[in-house]
C-alpha cells in the first residue's frame, strides 16, 4: 500500500490496482465512495445492504417487519416499536 498525493483533496477517495499473474493490470479509482453526499446510495441500495447483513441474524419475517418500521420512521411515535423489530432473536435463524 502506498499513499497517492492526488487523492489528498478527496478525504475518502481511493484507488485499487490489481496485477494478475499474466501481468494484466486492473485499476479502479473512487473519489467519492458510495454513501458520500456526492455519491448517494439509493433506497433500494440501502435495503439491499440491510438485507444482506441482517439476514444472517434475522428471519425473512423479521426483516420484512423491521423494514416496514424503518421505511415509515417519520410516523413512528415510540422508538421501542423499532427496537422490537431489530433485536436479533436466537430463534429467528
Residue, then its C-alpha position, 0 to 999 in steps of 0.5 A: x500500500x502506498x499513499x497517492x498525493x492526488x487523492x489528498x483533496x478527496x478525504x475518502x477517495x481511493x484507488x485499487x490496482x490489481x496485477x494478475x499473474x499474466x501481468x494484466x493490470x486492473x485499476x479502479x479509482x473512487x473519489x467519492x465512495x458510495x454513501x458520500x453526499x456526492x455519491x448517494x446510495x439509493x433506497x433500494x441500495x440501502x435495503x439491499x445492504x440491510x438485507x444482506x447483513x441482517x439476514x444472517x441474524x434475522x428471519x425473512x419475517x423479521x426483516x420484512x417487519x423491521x423494514x416496514x418500521x424503518x421505511x415509515x420512521x417519520x410516523x413512528x411515535x415510540x422508538x421501542x416499536x423499532x427496537x422490537x423489530x431489530x433485536x436479533x432473536x436466537x430463534x429467528x435463524 
